[in-house]
Amino acid sequence: MAAKLSKKELKEPDILQSSIQKITDYISENTTRFYSILATSILAIVIVVGIYLYWNDYQTNATQIYAKAQSSMLRNRQNTEGISSDTMIIFKELIDKYPHSWSARMAYYHMGNIYYNSGEWDNAIDSYKKFVSSAKADDAGIKFLALTSLGYCFEEKKDFKSALDYFEEAQKSNNTGFEAIGFRNIARIYEQLNDKKKALENYQRALEKARDPSMALFIKRKISSLS
C-alpha cells in the first residue's frame, strides 16, 4: 500500500513543474536574448556538421584519385616510362584538387620515388622535402624513408655533407626496423668524408642492429677493412 503524503508535501509545488515554470518565466522576460542564443547554437551545430560532411567528402574523393594512381603504378611496374608519365599526371591532379589531404601528402612521397628512379635528383629532392614538411604522425616510418631518400639524392649529387645531415635526421625519426640501414648509411658517408673512426663506430652500431645475415656479413667485412 502506497504511503500517504503529508499535508506539507501536498502543499509544496512539484519540482519538475516548478523548474519548467522558472524556465518559462525566464524566456518570457528575456525573449530576444533566448532566441538569439538558440539561433547561435543551431547555427554552430549546422556549421560543425557541414564541416564534417565536407571534410569527409574531401578525403574520400582524394583517396579515390590516390587509389587510381596506385593502380597505374601496378599496371606499369615493368615500364618505368609508363609510371613516370601516367602516374605523375594522376598525382599532380590529386595535389592540385586536394592539397590538404593525406593522399596528397603521400603523393609527394611517391613522386619523389618516381623522380629518383628516373635520375631526376633535384625534382626528387623537392618532392621528398614537401612530403617531410607536411608529414605529422610517422607510425609507419615513412618519414624515415623520405629522409633517407633525401640522403641518397644528395649522395648521388656528391654533396656528402647534406647527405649526412639527412641520414642523421632520419635516425632521429621513427626508424623501428630500419636502424641497421640508417647506421650503415651514416657510416658510408663518413667513409666518403675520410673519417674512418666515425665510419667504424657507425658500422659497429649497424652490426648490433642487423637482422639480415647478408647485411651482417657485409658490415663485418667493412669493419675488418677499416680496422
C-alpha atoms as an extended CHARMM CRD file, in Angstrom:
* protein
*
       227  EXT
         1         1  MET       CA              0.0000000000        0.0000000000        0.0000000000  PROA      1               0.0000000000
         2         2  ALA       CA              1.4210000000        3.4010000000       -1.0070000000  PROA      2               0.0000000000
         3         3  ALA       CA              2.4030000000        5.7530000000        1.7800000000  PROA      3               0.0000000000
         4         4  LYS       CA              0.1760000000        8.7890000000        2.2610000000  PROA      4               0.0000000000
         5         5  LEU       CA              1.6010000000       12.2440000000        1.5160000000  PROA      5               0.0000000000
         6         6  SER       CA              1.8100000000       14.6490000000        4.4000000000  PROA      6               0.0000000000
         7         7  LYS       CA             -0.0560000000       17.9610000000        4.3460000000  PROA      7               0.0000000000
         8         8  LYS       CA              3.2700000000       19.7650000000        3.9020000000  PROA      8               0.0000000000
         9         9  GLU       CA              4.1830000000       17.6510000000        0.8690000000  PROA      9               0.0000000000
        10        10  LEU       CA              0.7300000000       18.2520000000       -0.6700000000  PROA      10              0.0000000000
        11        11  LYS       CA              1.1750000000       21.9950000000       -0.3610000000  PROA      11              0.0000000000
        12        12  GLU       CA              4.7000000000       22.0040000000       -1.8860000000  PROA      12              0.0000000000
        13        13  PRO       CA              4.8160000000       22.5240000000       -5.7020000000  PROA      13              0.0000000000
        14        14  ASP       CA              6.0310000000       19.6780000000       -7.8980000000  PROA      14              0.0000000000
        15        15  ILE       CA              9.8080000000       20.0880000000       -8.5360000000  PROA      15              0.0000000000
        16        16  LEU       CA              9.5500000000       19.4780000000      -12.2800000000  PROA      16              0.0000000000
        17        17  GLN       CA              6.5840000000       21.8070000000      -12.6350000000  PROA      17              0.0000000000
        18        18  SER       CA              8.4110000000       24.4550000000      -10.6410000000  PROA      18              0.0000000000
        19        19  SER       CA             11.5280000000       24.1560000000      -12.8270000000  PROA      19              0.0000000000
        20        20  ILE       CA              9.5000000000       24.4100000000      -16.0320000000  PROA      20              0.0000000000
        21        21  GLN       CA              7.7370000000       27.4650000000      -14.6850000000  PROA      21              0.0000000000
        22        22  LYS       CA             11.0820000000       29.1400000000      -13.9170000000  PROA      22              0.0000000000
        23        23  ILE       CA             12.3780000000       28.4260000000      -17.4340000000  PROA      23              0.0000000000
        24        24  THR       CA              9.1520000000       29.7260000000      -18.9660000000  PROA      24              0.0000000000
        25        25  ASP       CA              9.3500000000       32.8770000000      -16.8900000000  PROA      25              0.0000000000
        26        26  TYR       CA             12.9870000000       33.4270000000      -17.9050000000  PROA      26              0.0000000000
        27        27  ILE       CA             12.1480000000       33.0360000000      -21.6000000000  PROA      27              0.0000000000
        28        28  SER       CA              9.2210000000       35.4610000000      -21.2630000000  PROA      28              0.0000000000
        29        29  GLU       CA             11.4210000000       38.0500000000      -19.5970000000  PROA      29              0.0000000000
        30        30  ASN       CA             14.3880000000       37.5090000000      -21.9840000000  PROA      30              0.0000000000
        31        31  THR       CA             12.7380000000       36.5760000000      -25.2670000000  PROA      31              0.0000000000
        32        32  THR       CA             15.2110000000       38.3200000000      -27.5770000000  PROA      32              0.0000000000
        33        33  ARG       CA             18.2610000000       37.0060000000      -25.7450000000  PROA      33              0.0000000000
        34        34  PHE       CA             16.8640000000       33.4590000000      -25.6020000000  PROA      34              0.0000000000
        35        35  TYR       CA             16.1240000000       33.2420000000      -29.3220000000  PROA      35              0.0000000000
        36        36  SER       CA             19.4930000000       34.7940000000      -30.1160000000  PROA      36              0.0000000000
        37        37  ILE       CA             21.2610000000       32.0810000000      -28.0690000000  PROA      37              0.0000000000
        38        38  LEU       CA             19.0920000000       29.3810000000      -29.6540000000  PROA      38              0.0000000000
        39        39  ALA       CA             19.8070000000       30.6260000000      -33.1870000000  PROA      39              0.0000000000
        40        40  THR       CA             23.5460000000       30.8170000000      -32.4770000000  PROA      40              0.0000000000
        41        41  SER       CA             23.5570000000       27.2630000000      -31.0890000000  PROA      41              0.0000000000
        42        42  ILE       CA             21.6740000000       25.8830000000      -34.1000000000  PROA      42              0.0000000000
        43        43  LEU       CA             23.9980000000       27.7260000000      -36.4910000000  PROA      43              0.0000000000
        44        44  ALA       CA             27.0530000000       26.3170000000      -34.6870000000  PROA      44              0.0000000000
        45        45  ILE       CA             25.6870000000       22.7690000000      -34.9770000000  PROA      45              0.0000000000
        46        46  VAL       CA             24.9290000000       23.2680000000      -38.6750000000  PROA      46              0.0000000000
        47        47  ILE       CA             28.4620000000       24.5880000000      -39.2840000000  PROA      47              0.0000000000
        48        48  VAL       CA             30.1040000000       21.6800000000      -37.4350000000  PROA      48              0.0000000000
        49        49  VAL       CA             28.0300000000       19.0980000000      -39.2950000000  PROA      49              0.0000000000
        50        50  GLY       CA             28.6930000000       20.8840000000      -42.5850000000  PROA      50              0.0000000000
        51        51  ILE       CA             32.4540000000       20.9290000000      -41.9980000000  PROA      51              0.0000000000
        52        52  TYR       CA             32.4250000000       17.2400000000      -41.0830000000  PROA      52              0.0000000000
        53        53  LEU       CA             30.4780000000       16.2840000000      -44.2160000000  PROA      53              0.0000000000
        54        54  TYR       CA             32.6670000000       18.4790000000      -46.4330000000  PROA      54              0.0000000000
        55        55  TRP       CA             35.9300000000       17.1420000000      -44.9760000000  PROA      55              0.0000000000
        56        56  ASN       CA             34.7210000000       13.5660000000      -45.1950000000  PROA      56              0.0000000000
        57        57  ASP       CA             33.7880000000       14.0650000000      -48.8720000000  PROA      57              0.0000000000
        58        58  TYR       CA             37.1180000000       15.8710000000      -49.4760000000  PROA      58              0.0000000000
        59        59  GLN       CA             39.1830000000       13.0000000000      -48.0940000000  PROA      59              0.0000000000
        60        60  THR       CA             37.0600000000       10.3630000000      -49.8440000000  PROA      60              0.0000000000
        61        61  ASN       CA             37.4990000000       11.9850000000      -53.2520000000  PROA      61              0.0000000000
        62        62  ALA       CA             41.2430000000       12.3750000000      -52.6480000000  PROA      62              0.0000000000
        63        63  THR       CA             41.5320000000        8.7140000000      -51.6690000000  PROA      63              0.0000000000
        64        64  GLN       CA             39.7910000000        7.6510000000      -54.8710000000  PROA      64              0.0000000000
        65        65  ILE       CA             42.3290000000        9.5200000000      -57.0100000000  PROA      65              0.0000000000
        66        66  TYR       CA             45.1620000000        8.1000000000      -54.8860000000  PROA      66              0.0000000000
        67        67  ALA       CA             43.8380000000        4.5850000000      -55.4800000000  PROA      67              0.0000000000
        68        68  LYS       CA             43.7640000000        5.3310000000      -59.2060000000  PROA      68              0.0000000000
        69        69  ALA       CA             47.4310000000        6.3510000000      -59.0760000000  PROA      69              0.0000000000
        70        70  GLN       CA             48.3190000000        3.1850000000      -57.1770000000  PROA      70              0.0000000000
        71        71  SER       CA             46.5820000000        1.0960000000      -59.8460000000  PROA      71              0.0000000000
        72        72  SER       CA             48.5520000000        2.9390000000      -62.5050000000  PROA      72              0.0000000000
        73        73  MET       CA             51.8350000000        2.1380000000      -60.7400000000  PROA      73              0.0000000000
        74        74  LEU       CA             50.9140000000       -1.5310000000      -60.5120000000  PROA      74              0.0000000000
        75        75  ARG       CA             49.9830000000       -1.7030000000      -64.2060000000  PROA      75              0.0000000000
        76        76  ASN       CA             53.2180000000       -0.0270000000      -65.2430000000  PROA      76              0.0000000000
        77        77  ARG       CA             55.5850000000       -1.5730000000      -62.7040000000  PROA      77              0.0000000000
        78        78  GLN       CA             57.5990000000       -3.1580000000      -65.5200000000  PROA      78              0.0000000000
        79        79  ASN       CA             57.5140000000        0.0340000000      -67.5630000000  PROA      79              0.0000000000
        80        80  THR       CA             59.3760000000        2.9420000000      -65.9570000000  PROA      80              0.0000000000
        81        81  GLU       CA             58.2730000000        5.3930000000      -68.6350000000  PROA      81              0.0000000000
        82        82  GLY       CA             54.6330000000        4.4520000000      -68.0390000000  PROA      82              0.0000000000
        83        83  ILE       CA             54.9600000000        5.1020000000      -64.3400000000  PROA      83              0.0000000000
        84        84  SER       CA             56.7210000000        8.4170000000      -64.9610000000  PROA      84              0.0000000000
        85        85  SER       CA             54.0710000000        9.7530000000      -67.3170000000  PROA      85              0.0000000000
        86        86  ASP       CA             50.6810000000        8.2470000000      -66.4610000000  PROA      86              0.0000000000
        87        87  THR       CA             51.1030000000        8.1290000000      -62.7020000000  PROA      87              0.0000000000
        88        88  MET       CA             52.6570000000       11.5820000000      -62.4440000000  PROA      88              0.0000000000
        89        89  ILE       CA             49.6350000000       13.1120000000      -64.1670000000  PROA      89              0.0000000000
        90        90  ILE       CA             47.3030000000       11.4870000000      -61.6220000000  PROA      90              0.0000000000
        91        91  PHE       CA             49.4120000000       12.5090000000      -58.6160000000  PROA      91              0.0000000000
        92        92  LYS       CA             49.6040000000       16.1160000000      -59.8310000000  PROA      92              0.0000000000
        93        93  GLU       CA             45.8280000000       16.1540000000      -60.2970000000  PROA      93              0.0000000000
        94        94  LEU       CA             45.4310000000       14.8630000000      -56.7370000000  PROA      94              0.0000000000
        95        95  ILE       CA             47.7140000000       17.5610000000      -55.3160000000  PROA      95              0.0000000000
        96        96  ASP       CA             46.0100000000       20.3320000000      -57.3210000000  PROA      96              0.0000000000
        97        97  LYS       CA             42.4790000000       19.3460000000      -56.2960000000  PROA      97              0.0000000000
        98        98  TYR       CA             43.0230000000       18.1370000000      -52.7190000000  PROA      98              0.0000000000
        99        99  PRO       CA             46.3020000000       19.6750000000      -51.4690000000  PROA      99              0.0000000000
       100       100  HSD       CA             45.4210000000       19.3150000000      -47.7680000000  PROA      100             0.0000000000
       101       101  SER       CA             44.5070000000       15.6270000000      -47.8720000000  PROA      101             0.0000000000
       102       102  TRP       CA             46.5190000000       12.7160000000      -46.5060000000  PROA      102             0.0000000000
       103       103  SER       CA             46.5640000000       11.3010000000      -50.0380000000  PROA      103             0.0000000000
       104       104  ALA       CA             48.2390000000       14.4510000000      -51.3960000000  PROA      104             0.0000000000
       105       105  ARG       CA             50.9930000000       14.1700000000      -48.8000000000  PROA      105             0.0000000000
       106       106  MET       CA             51.6240000000       10.5810000000      -49.8520000000  PROA      106             0.0000000000
       107       107  ALA       CA             51.5870000000       11.6690000000      -53.4920000000  PROA      107             0.0000000000
       108       108  TYR       CA             54.6600000000       13.8220000000      -52.8200000000  PROA      108             0.0000000000
       109       109  TYR       CA             56.4760000000       10.7960000000      -51.4110000000  PROA      109             0.0000000000
       110       110  HSD       CA             55.6410000000        8.5990000000      -54.4070000000  PROA      110             0.0000000000
       111       111  MET       CA             56.5440000000       11.3640000000      -56.8380000000  PROA      111             0.0000000000
       112       112  GLY       CA             59.9180000000       11.6040000000      -55.1100000000  PROA      112             0.0000000000
       113       113  ASN       CA             60.4450000000        7.8870000000      -55.7090000000  PROA      113             0.0000000000
       114       114  ILE       CA             59.5000000000        8.2090000000      -59.3880000000  PROA      114             0.0000000000
       115       115  TYR       CA             61.8570000000       11.1470000000      -59.8990000000  PROA      115             0.0000000000
       116       116  TYR       CA             64.6180000000        9.3030000000      -58.0380000000  PROA      116             0.0000000000
       117       117  ASN       CA             64.2660000000        6.1950000000      -60.2030000000  PROA      117             0.0000000000
       118       118  SER       CA             64.4370000000        8.4540000000      -63.2640000000  PROA      118             0.0000000000
       119       119  GLY       CA             67.6410000000       10.0790000000      -62.0290000000  PROA      119             0.0000000000
       120       120  GLU       CA             65.9800000000       13.4970000000      -61.5890000000  PROA      120             0.0000000000
       121       121  TRP       CA             67.6570000000       14.2510000000      -58.2760000000  PROA      121             0.0000000000
       122       122  ASP       CA             66.5490000000       17.8830000000      -57.8810000000  PROA      122             0.0000000000
       123       123  ASN       CA             62.8810000000       17.0770000000      -58.5980000000  PROA      123             0.0000000000
       124       124  ALA       CA             63.0980000000       14.1240000000      -56.2310000000  PROA      124             0.0000000000
       125       125  ILE       CA             64.5750000000       16.3370000000      -53.5140000000  PROA      125             0.0000000000
       126       126  ASP       CA             61.7850000000       18.8800000000      -53.9710000000  PROA      126             0.0000000000
       127       127  SER       CA             59.0650000000       16.2030000000      -53.6830000000  PROA      127             0.0000000000
       128       128  TYR       CA             60.6160000000       14.4740000000      -50.6770000000  PROA      128             0.0000000000
       129       129  LYS       CA             61.0320000000       17.8000000000      -48.8790000000  PROA      129             0.0000000000
       130       130  LYS       CA             57.3650000000       18.6500000000      -49.4550000000  PROA      130             0.0000000000
       131       131  PHE       CA             56.3610000000       15.2940000000      -48.0030000000  PROA      131             0.0000000000
       132       132  VAL       CA             58.6090000000       15.7010000000      -44.9540000000  PROA      132             0.0000000000
       133       133  SER       CA             57.3620000000       19.2330000000      -44.2650000000  PROA      133             0.0000000000
       134       134  SER       CA             53.7250000000       18.0750000000      -44.3940000000  PROA      134             0.0000000000
       135       135  ALA       CA             54.1870000000       14.7730000000      -42.5400000000  PROA      135             0.0000000000
       136       136  LYS       CA             52.8320000000       14.7690000000      -38.9970000000  PROA      136             0.0000000000
       137       137  ALA       CA             52.4290000000       11.3270000000      -37.4770000000  PROA      137             0.0000000000
       138       138  ASP       CA             55.0160000000        8.7770000000      -38.5720000000  PROA      138             0.0000000000
       139       139  ASP       CA             53.6890000000        5.4910000000      -37.2240000000  PROA      139             0.0000000000
       140       140  ALA       CA             54.6470000000        3.6050000000      -40.3960000000  PROA      140             0.0000000000
       141       141  GLY       CA             58.1750000000        5.0140000000      -40.6040000000  PROA      141             0.0000000000
       142       142  ILE       CA             57.5520000000        6.6590000000      -43.9920000000  PROA      142             0.0000000000
       143       143  LYS       CA             59.1740000000        9.8950000000      -42.8350000000  PROA      143             0.0000000000
       144       144  PHE       CA             62.3330000000        7.8780000000      -42.1440000000  PROA      144             0.0000000000
       145       145  LEU       CA             62.2240000000        6.5350000000      -45.7020000000  PROA      145             0.0000000000
       146       146  ALA       CA             61.7120000000       10.0190000000      -47.1540000000  PROA      146             0.0000000000
       147       147  LEU       CA             64.5960000000       11.4930000000      -45.1420000000  PROA      147             0.0000000000
       148       148  THR       CA             66.7900000000        8.5580000000      -46.1180000000  PROA      148             0.0000000000
       149       149  SER       CA             65.8500000000        9.0510000000      -49.7690000000  PROA      149             0.0000000000
       150       150  LEU       CA             66.8590000000       12.7000000000      -49.4570000000  PROA      150             0.0000000000
       151       151  GLY       CA             70.2140000000       11.4770000000      -48.2060000000  PROA      151             0.0000000000
       152       152  TYR       CA             70.5440000000        9.1810000000      -51.2320000000  PROA      152             0.0000000000
       153       153  CYS       CA             69.7350000000       12.0780000000      -53.5800000000  PROA      153             0.0000000000
       154       154  PHE       CA             72.4390000000       14.2960000000      -52.1170000000  PROA      154             0.0000000000
       155       155  GLU       CA             74.8490000000       11.3700000000      -52.1290000000  PROA      155             0.0000000000
       156       156  GLU       CA             74.2090000000       10.9750000000      -55.8600000000  PROA      156             0.0000000000
       157       157  LYS       CA             74.9410000000       14.6980000000      -56.2610000000  PROA      157             0.0000000000
       158       158  LYS       CA             78.2190000000       14.1820000000      -54.3380000000  PROA      158             0.0000000000
       159       159  ASP       CA             77.0130000000       16.5670000000      -51.6270000000  PROA      159             0.0000000000
       160       160  PHE       CA             78.0990000000       14.2850000000      -48.8070000000  PROA      160             0.0000000000
       161       161  LYS       CA             77.6650000000       16.8460000000      -46.0280000000  PROA      161             0.0000000000
       162       162  SER       CA             73.9570000000       17.3280000000      -46.8770000000  PROA      162             0.0000000000
       163       163  ALA       CA             73.5560000000       13.5750000000      -47.3080000000  PROA      163             0.0000000000
       164       164  LEU       CA             74.9770000000       13.0150000000      -43.8220000000  PROA      164             0.0000000000
       165       165  ASP       CA             72.6200000000       15.6210000000      -42.3380000000  PROA      165             0.0000000000
       166       166  TYR       CA             69.5620000000       13.8320000000      -43.7520000000  PROA      166             0.0000000000
       167       167  PHE       CA             70.7660000000       10.3530000000      -42.7950000000  PROA      167             0.0000000000
       168       168  GLU       CA             71.3250000000       11.5300000000      -39.2240000000  PROA      168             0.0000000000
       169       169  GLU       CA             67.9340000000       13.2600000000      -39.1480000000  PROA      169             0.0000000000
       170       170  ALA       CA             66.3480000000       10.0350000000      -40.3830000000  PROA      170             0.0000000000
       171       171  GLN       CA             67.8210000000        8.1870000000      -37.4120000000  PROA      171             0.0000000000
       172       172  LYS       CA             66.0160000000       10.5840000000      -35.0680000000  PROA      172             0.0000000000
       173       173  SER       CA             62.6290000000        9.7390000000      -36.6020000000  PROA      173             0.0000000000
       174       174  ASN       CA             60.6190000000        6.5410000000      -36.2040000000  PROA      174             0.0000000000
       175       175  ASN       CA             63.2090000000        4.1100000000      -37.5760000000  PROA      175             0.0000000000
       176       176  THR       CA             61.9800000000        0.8780000000      -35.9840000000  PROA      176             0.0000000000
       177       177  GLY       CA             63.1740000000       -1.9690000000      -38.1840000000  PROA      177             0.0000000000
       178       178  PHE       CA             65.4650000000        0.3160000000      -40.1740000000  PROA      178             0.0000000000
       179       179  GLU       CA             68.1390000000        1.0320000000      -37.5620000000  PROA      179             0.0000000000
       180       180  ALA       CA             70.8490000000       -1.0630000000      -39.2480000000  PROA      180             0.0000000000
       181       181  ILE       CA             70.2130000000        0.5860000000      -42.6250000000  PROA      181             0.0000000000
       182       182  GLY       CA             70.3750000000        4.0280000000      -41.0370000000  PROA      182             0.0000000000
       183       183  PHE       CA             73.6850000000        3.4480000000      -39.2750000000  PROA      183             0.0000000000
       184       184  ARG       CA             75.1380000000        1.8140000000      -42.4000000000  PROA      184             0.0000000000
       185       185  ASN       CA             74.2090000000        4.8720000000      -44.4740000000  PROA      185             0.0000000000
       186       186  ILE       CA             75.8360000000        7.2030000000      -41.9540000000  PROA      186             0.0000000000
       187       187  ALA       CA             78.9530000000        5.0440000000      -41.8490000000  PROA      187             0.0000000000
       188       188  ARG       CA             79.2160000000        5.0100000000      -45.6480000000  PROA      188             0.0000000000
       189       189  ILE       CA             79.1120000000        8.8190000000      -45.7980000000  PROA      189             0.0000000000
       190       190  TYR       CA             81.7890000000        9.1150000000      -43.1350000000  PROA      190             0.0000000000
       191       191  GLU       CA             83.8950000000        6.8450000000      -45.3400000000  PROA      191             0.0000000000
       192       192  GLN       CA             83.3580000000        9.2560000000      -48.2200000000  PROA      192             0.0000000000
       193       193  LEU       CA             84.4200000000       12.1040000000      -45.9240000000  PROA      193             0.0000000000
       194       194  ASN       CA             87.5590000000       10.1250000000      -44.9580000000  PROA      194             0.0000000000
       195       195  ASP       CA             86.5460000000        9.9490000000      -41.2980000000  PROA      195             0.0000000000
       196       196  LYS       CA             87.3500000000        6.2940000000      -40.7080000000  PROA      196             0.0000000000
       197       197  LYS       CA             86.8920000000        6.4930000000      -36.9390000000  PROA      197             0.0000000000
       198       198  LYS       CA             83.2550000000        7.6090000000      -37.1440000000  PROA      198             0.0000000000
       199       199  ALA       CA             82.6510000000        5.2790000000      -40.0690000000  PROA      199             0.0000000000
       200       200  LEU       CA             83.8340000000        2.3550000000      -37.9540000000  PROA      200             0.0000000000
       201       201  GLU       CA             81.7030000000        3.4370000000      -34.9770000000  PROA      201             0.0000000000
       202       202  ASN       CA             78.5570000000        3.5350000000      -37.1030000000  PROA      202             0.0000000000
       203       203  TYR       CA             79.2910000000        0.2510000000      -38.8640000000  PROA      203             0.0000000000
       204       204  GLN       CA             79.6020000000       -1.3490000000      -35.4220000000  PROA      204             0.0000000000
       205       205  ARG       CA             76.2460000000        0.1250000000      -34.4120000000  PROA      205             0.0000000000
       206       206  ALA       CA             74.7670000000       -1.1480000000      -37.6550000000  PROA      206             0.0000000000
       207       207  LEU       CA             76.1010000000       -4.6380000000      -36.9290000000  PROA      207             0.0000000000
       208       208  GLU       CA             74.4440000000       -4.6100000000      -33.4980000000  PROA      208             0.0000000000
       209       209  LYS       CA             71.0770000000       -3.8780000000      -35.1340000000  PROA      209             0.0000000000
       210       210  ALA       CA             71.4750000000       -6.0640000000      -38.2260000000  PROA      210             0.0000000000
       211       211  ARG       CA             68.9960000000       -8.9410000000      -38.5320000000  PROA      211             0.0000000000
       212       212  ASP       CA             69.7080000000       -9.9310000000      -42.1270000000  PROA      212             0.0000000000
       213       213  PRO       CA             72.6680000000      -12.3740000000      -42.3750000000  PROA      213             0.0000000000
       214       214  SER       CA             73.8790000000      -10.9900000000      -45.7150000000  PROA      214             0.0000000000
       215       215  MET       CA             73.8770000000       -7.4390000000      -44.3470000000  PROA      215             0.0000000000
       216       216  ALA       CA             75.6730000000       -8.5510000000      -41.2060000000  PROA      216             0.0000000000
       217       217  LEU       CA             78.3450000000      -10.2450000000      -43.3470000000  PROA      217             0.0000000000
       218       218  PHE       CA             78.7870000000       -7.1230000000      -45.4680000000  PROA      218             0.0000000000
       219       219  ILE       CA             79.1380000000       -4.9250000000      -42.3700000000  PROA      219             0.0000000000
       220       220  LYS       CA             81.6630000000       -7.3040000000      -40.8020000000  PROA      220             0.0000000000
       221       221  ARG       CA             83.8010000000       -7.0290000000      -43.9300000000  PROA      221             0.0000000000
       222       222  LYS       CA             83.5960000000       -3.2510000000      -43.7490000000  PROA      222             0.0000000000
       223       223  ILE       CA             84.6160000000       -3.2570000000      -40.0970000000  PROA      223             0.0000000000
       224       224  SER       CA             87.5070000000       -5.5750000000      -40.8950000000  PROA      224             0.0000000000
       225       225  SER       CA             88.7680000000       -3.3410000000      -43.7060000000  PROA      225             0.0000000000
       226       226  LEU       CA             88.5180000000       -0.2000000000      -41.5830000000  PROA      226             0.0000000000
       227       227  SER       CA             90.1990000000       -1.8400000000      -38.6070000000  PROA      227             0.0000000000
